[in-house]
Amino acid sequence: YTVGSLSTLVNAVLASGGPTSTGSLRRIQLKRGEQVVTEFDFYDLLLKGDKSRDVPLLPGDVVFVPPIGALAAINGSVNVSAIYELKKSQRLEDLIEMAGGLTTSAAGQKVTLERSADRQHRLVEELNLDAKGLARPLVDGDIVNVFTLSPRVTSAGISRRFLNASRHSPPRL
């Protein structure tokens, strides 16, 4: 692709149509000769607005998009349910953050984690959303399910004193 003289790595990737579904968004490299000048993570741009690793292009530069890495899905009561590409050592907390956090209707105490066991069957584990659960490392193929609060109303915010008083006497004006 031919790009303008003031183009950056991000401009070139966008001009080419972006990575395909089989290309990494997390490890895009700008190569100048035999050296990698920078490695760009599009998630930093998309999720945080961070372009600090975007650099201007020079004649002869090569933008290399490696194959997509490990993937994990998160669905249910999160702001952006999706399949996300993982970097090494990413944890449940990182996946929830990439998904924009929990919705206001999320049951924020527990989630389930589905994981493939030797490509034979899937194991389902319930994780607490405490420090230990949020620190759980993720692996390729994990699926996290975040549940919604029960629609059952446990309290409408009316005190017993008010209910008892209203049964025995008319309201005072």
C-alpha positions in Angstrom: 0.0 0.0 0.0 1.1 3.5 -0.7 0.6 6.0 2.1 1.3 9.7 2.5 4.7 11.1 3.7 3.2 12.0 7.1 1.6 8.6 7.7 2.1 6.6 10.9 1.9 2.9 11.7 -1.8 3.3 12.6 -2.5 5.2 9.4 -0.9 2.4 7.3 -2.8 -0.4 9.1 -6.1 1.5 8.7 -5.4 2.3 5.0 -4.9 -1.4 4.4 -8.3 -2.3 5.8 -6.9 -3.4 9.2 -5.9 -6.9 10.3 -8.2 -9.7 9.2 -9.9 -12.0 11.7 -6.8 -14.2 11.6 -4.4 -11.3 12.3 -3.2 -10.1 15.7 -4.5 -6.7 17.0 -2.1 -7.0 19.9 1.4 -7.4 18.3 1.6 -5.4 15.1 5.2 -4.7 14.3 6.9 -1.9 12.4 10.1 -3.3 10.9 12.9 -1.1 9.5 15.5 -3.2 7.9 16.1 -6.2 10.3 15.0 -4.3 13.4 11.6 -4.0 15.0 11.1 -0.3 15.6 7.9 -0.7 17.6 5.3 -3.2 18.5 1.8 -1.7 18.5 -1.2 -2.9 20.5 -4.4 -1.7 18.9 -6.3 -2.5 22.1 -4.3 0.3 23.8 -5.7 2.7 21.1 -9.2 1.2 21.1 -9.7 0.8 24.8 -7.6 3.5 26.3 -7.0 6.0 23.5 -3.2 5.5 23.8 -1.2 6.1 20.6 2.1 6.5 22.3 3.7 3.6 20.4 2.5 4.8 17.0 5.4 6.1 15.0 5.9 7.9 11.7 6.8 5.7 8.7 9.9 6.0 6.6 10.5 4.8 3.0 11.0 1.0 3.0 9.3 0.3 6.3 7.3 -2.9 6.6 4.2 -3.3 8.8 4.0 -6.9 9.9 0.8 -8.3 11.4 1.5 -11.8 12.9 -1.2 -14.4 13.3 -3.8 -13.9 16.0 -2.8 -15.1 19.5 -4.8 -16.8 22.3 -8.4 -15.8 22.6 -10.9 -15.6 25.5 -14.6 -14.8 25.4 -16.6 -12.9 28.0 -20.4 -12.7 27.8 -23.4 -11.8 30.0 -23.6 -8.7 32.2 -20.5 -6.9 30.9 -20.5 -3.7 28.9 -18.9 -5.2 25.8 -19.4 -8.9 25.4 -16.9 -10.2 22.9 -14.0 -12.4 22.1 -10.7 -10.8 23.1 -7.1 -11.5 22.1 -5.0 -12.2 25.1 -1.4 -11.2 25.8 0.8 -13.5 27.9 -0.1 -13.6 31.6 -3.5 -12.0 31.3 -6.0 -12.6 34.1 -9.7 -12.5 34.7 -9.5 -9.0 35.9 -7.8 -7.9 32.6 -10.6 -9.5 30.6 -13.3 -7.8 32.6 -11.5 -4.5 32.1 -11.3 -5.1 28.3 -15.0 -5.7 28.3 -15.6 -2.3 29.8 -16.4 -3.7 33.3 -19.5 -5.2 34.8 -22.9 -3.7 34.0 -25.0 -2.2 36.8 -27.3 -5.3 36.7 -24.4 -7.8 37.0 -24.3 -10.2 39.9 -20.9 -9.0 40.9 -19.9 -11.8 43.3 -19.2 -14.8 41.0 -18.6 -15.8 37.4 -18.2 -19.1 35.7 -15.1 -20.0 33.7 -15.4 -22.6 31.0 -12.1 -24.2 29.9 -11.2 -27.0 27.5 -9.6 -30.0 29.1 -7.2 -31.5 26.5 -9.7 -30.8 23.7 -11.8 -33.7 25.0 -14.4 -31.9 27.1 -15.1 -28.6 28.9 -14.7 -28.0 32.6 -16.9 -25.3 34.3 -15.6 -23.6 37.4 -17.3 -21.0 39.5 -14.9 -18.1 40.5 -15.5 -15.5 43.2 -14.8 -12.0 42.1 -12.3 -11.4 44.9 -8.6 -10.8 44.7 -7.9 -14.6 44.2 -10.6 -15.0 41.5 -9.7 -11.8 39.6 -6.0 -12.9 39.6 -6.9 -16.2 37.8 -4.7 -16.6 34.7 -6.6 -17.1 31.4 -5.7 -19.5 28.6 -6.7 -19.8 24.9 -10.3 -20.8 24.6 -11.6 -19.7 28.0 -15.2 -18.5 28.2 -16.3 -16.3 31.1 -20.0 -15.9 31.9 -21.1 -13.0 34.0 -24.6 -13.4 35.5 -27.3 -10.8 35.9 -28.9 -10.1 39.2 -32.0 -12.0 40.0 -35.1 -10.1 39.0 -36.6 -11.0 42.4 -37.2 -7.9 44.4 -36.0 -8.3 48.0 -36.8 -4.9 49.3 -38.6 -2.0 47.8 -36.9 0.5 50.2 -40.0 0.9 52.3 -39.3 0.6 56.0 -41.4 -1.6 58.3 -42.1 1.3 60.6 -43.8 3.2 57.7 -45.8 0.1 56.7 -47.0 -0.5 60.3 -47.9 3.1 60.8 -49.8 3.4 57.6 -51.9 0.3 58.5 -53.2 1.8 61.8 -53.7 5.5 61.1 -54.2 7.8 58.2 -51.2 9.7 57.0 -50.5 13.1 58.6 -50.5 16.1 56.4 
